[in-house]
Structure formats: C-alpha cells, structure tokens
Amino acid sequence: MGAQTPSARRGLALAAAGAIGFSGKAIIAKLAYRHGVDAVTLVMYRMLFALPLFLALAWWSGRGRAPLARRDLAVVTGLGFCGYYLASTLDFAGLQYTSASLERLILYLNPTLVLGLGMLLHGHRPQPRQFAALALSYAGVLLVFGHELDFSGRNAALGAALVFGSAVSYAVYLLYSGREVRRLGALRLTGWASSVACLFCIAQFALLRPWSAAAVAAPVIWLSLLNASLCTVAPVLMVMMAVERVGATVTAQTGAIGPISTIIMGVLLLGEPFNAWIAAGTVLVLLGVWLLARASFKPVE
C-alpha cells in the first residue's frame, strides 16, 4: 500500500491520534490527583464512564453473529481481568508516585515483555540482536529512572514497580489474546473484555471504599469523562481502524509518538522536568523497541 494513498494517510493519522490519545491518559490522571482523589476511585470513574461505550462497541461488533458461548465468556472474563482491569489499576496506582513521562516509557517496553514471556512460556529462542534491543530499551528506562529519583523521591521506585506490573499484565493479555482475536474479532473481543474490566473496577471500588468516597471534586468528574472517551475508547477505535488501513506493523511503529507526546504534555501541562538525560533515555527506549520490531524470533526446535 503506497504511503501517498488517501487511505494510507488516513491510517497514519488515525494511528498517530490513537497513540496520542492513549498517552494523554497519564496526563489526565496526574491532573485529577491534584484534587485529592485516590487511584481506586479514579479508575472506577474512568471505567464507569467508559462502560456504556464499550458495551455499545461489543453489541455493534457482534451484530448478526452467534451469542458468546460459555467458553467465550470465560475467555473474555480472564482477558478482561488481566489486560484491562489489573493493568489499569496498577497503572493508575503507579501514577501516584511517578511522572507521566517515565510511566509511558515503561509501558512502551511492552513488546520486550511479550518477547520475554514467549521465552519463558513457549520456548521461543531470541536472536542476539534482540538481546541488544532489550539492553538498549532497559538502559533507557534506567537512565530516566535515575533522574526520576531526584524528581519524585524514594516513592519513584514504588511507582515504577507498579507501572511495570501493569505492563507485564498487559503483555500476558497480548500473548494469550492472539487466537481469540482471530476467532471473535478484535473489536468484539475488546468490547467485551473491556466491559468486564469496567465491572471489575466498579466492584473493586464498592468493596474497598465507602460509597461516600464517590463524592469527589467536580474537576475529577470532567477529567474522568475526558479520560474515558478521548483517552480510552476513542484510541481503541482509532488504532483498530489504522490497522485496517496500514497494517499492524506500521500502526505499532507510529505508536512511537506516544512517549514523545507524553513528555511534551507532561512538561507543558504538569511542569515535569525535561533535560538531556530524559531525552537520551527516551531515544534509547524508542530505538530498542524499534530494533526489536525489526527482528523476529524462532521457536526452539
């Protein structure tokens, strides 16, 4: 597909907009934390407002198809728990202690985690250049993390660990969702798994917090609405439409704009620092993930 075709240009624009939308999630969460809300309440409001949209997506993508079987319900429940509920909860918890820039860089390590899980669970044998790509990526994160200790203090380690746990959880989802995507369809699986995750997040709030904790400042409500629509549901749709137009590889490569946009928004909207160390670490992470995307691994024979 030529990059000059209107469809390709629209695909690239959708991929870029989706990456920026996903990266805006951390910025909005950090702004909401300034109003005294905690992670459990904030993620509840995000998913509460996203639930009707995800249910609509599940219904629309399943029109004219057979209802989900019992096995399908078990699959979407497991994937929703791991890929969206647990990943979102750990991510929002980590954002209480770390900068948006470091959060996005850690989440961008996702392809490296999928590779590592493939090695552990399926016996995949990485190539030497993949080890080099991994070394570059994690060196970049460690470089930014070293600066984060000066900016966020000792809690930066806790925040980074929680966000890394979020990335691992989502990597597990990616590793096991491939076959189900081909069977159920990407939009249908995303709609149902995300709806299940929304219910988990709402139930978590009901179990861990009194209902009086739902009384939050008005800006938290509006920020959560923005997070649910522009930074949760809309990016999912834009990325899926981009994959249809330019393919998964080009869409993933365009996603490199995500960490960069997070850094820019973090500096402009949150007052987060930016210096040569952060720039160097970001370049290393992006380069490592790009090199990893160019390589392919083969299973152990």
C-alpha positions, -999 to 999 in steps of 0.1 A, spaced: 0 0 0 15 33 -11 20 58 16 7 85 -7 -28 70 -10 -56 87 9 -64 55 28 -28 52 40 -27 89 50 -59 84 70 -44 53 85 -13 70 97 -33 99 111 -55 75 130 -25 56 143 -9 89 155 -41 102 170 -46 69 188 -11 69 202 -15 105 215 -49 96 229 -35 67 249 -6 88 261 -30 115 274 -44 91 299 -15 96 323 -16 134 320 -53 135 329 -48 111 358 -20 133 372 -42 164 369 -70 145 387 -47 135 415 -42 172 423 -78 172 436 -72 146 463 -87 116 446 -71 81 451 -63 55 424 -92 31 432 -118 59 429 -102 75 399 -100 42 379 -136 35 389 -149 67 374 -128 62 343 -143 27 337 -178 37 349 -180 63 321 -163 40 296 -187 11 303 -216 22 281 -193 29 252 -176 -5 255 -210 -22 257 -221 -4 226 -189 -15 208 -195 -51 219 -231 -50 206 -222 -33 173 -193 -56 165 -214 -87 173 -244 -79 152 -256 -108 131 -232 -132 149 -239 -160 173 -240 -151 210 -209 -158 230 -206 -194 242 -197 -203 278 -161 -208 268 -161 -173 252 -174 -158 284 -147 -174 304 -121 -162 279 -132 -126 278 -135 -126 316 -99 -138 320 -86 -114 294 -106 -85 308 -93 -91 343 -57 -94 332 -54 -70 302 -77 -41 313 -87 -43 350 -54 -53 365 -33 -33 341 -54 -2 346 -54 -5 384 -17 -10 387 -10 18 362 -32 44 380 -17 34 413 18 38 399 10 73 385 5 85 421 42 81 427 60 86 393 60 110 364 38 106 333 70 105 312 85 75 330 51 58 331 48 60 293 83 48 287 78 17 310 45 9 292 63 12 259 85 -17 269 55 -40 263 70 -57 232 101 -67 252 79 -82 279 59 -102 253 92 -115 240 103 -124 275 71 -142 283 73 -160 250 107 -173 260 95 -184 294 62 -199 284 66 -211 249 103 -218 245 110 -190 220 147 -185 212 157 -148 208 183 -137 184 215 -119 195 203 -86 181 171 -90 201 192 -91 233 209 -59 221 175 -43 216 164 -53 250 196 -39 265 190 -6 248 154 -3 259 160 -11 296 191 10 297 170 39 285 144 33 313 171 30 339 186 63 327 152 81 331 145 63 364 178 76 378 166 111 371 132 103 385 146 96 419 157 132 421 123 145 409 98 122 426 118 110 456 120 75 471 84 67 461 95 67 425 107 31 429 73 20 441 56 39 412 79 24 386 73 -11 400 35 -7 399 36 6 363 60 -23 353 35 -47 368 8 -31 347 30 -36 316 35 -73 325 -2 -78 330 -10 -63 296 18 -83 280 1 -115 293 -31 -103 277 -14 -97 244 3 -131 245 -30 -150 250 -54 -129 231 -40 -135 196 -60 -167 189 -91 -152 204 -88 -120 183 -88 -142 151 -118 -162 164 -140 -134 179 -127 -104 161 -106 -75 175 -135 -51 182 -158 -77 197 -131 -91 220 -120 -56 230 -156 -45 236 -165 -75 259 -131 -77 277 -131 -40 284 -167 -42 296 -158 -70 320 -128 -49 332 -151 -19 338 -173 -41 361 -143 -54 380 -131 -18 386 -166 -7 398 -168 -38 421 -133 -31 434 -144 4 445 -176 -10 461 -155 -35 481 -126 -12 491 -142 22 496 -173 35 513 -199 50 489 -192 84 504 -157 82 487 -176 87 454 -181 123 463 -152 139 445 -144 174 432 -162 184 400 -129 186 380 -123 149 388 -157 140 371 -150 160 340 -114 147 338 -127 112 341 -152 117 313 -124 130 291 -102 101 301 -130 75 294 -139 90 260 -108 106 244 -81 85 261 -97 51 264 -125 42 240 -116 66 211 -79 54 209 -90 18 208 -112 25 178 -87 47 160 -59 21 164 -82 -7 151 -91 15 121 -55 23 115 -46 -14 114 -73 -20 88 -57 7 66 -19 4 71 -14 -29 89 -4 -37 124 34 -32 118 31 4 106 5 12 133 28 -1 160 57 19 146 36 50 146 29 44 183 64 57 190 48 91 190 31 82 223 61 85 247 72 117 229 37 133 232 35 123 269 68 140 276 57 172 258 23 173 276 40 165 309 63 194 305 36 218 293 7 208 315 22 192 346 55 211 348 76 179 347 112 184 340 130 177 307 167 175 303 194 157 283 192 126 305 155 122 299 160 128 261 188 103 259 168 77 278 137 82 256 158 78 225 173 45 238 139 31 246 124 40 212 155 27 194 155 -5 213 118 -12 207 122 -2 170 151 -27 166 131 -54 184 102 -48 160 126 -54 130 138 -87 144 119 -120 145 124 -149 169 120 -185 161 107 -213 184 131 -238 198 131 -268 176 
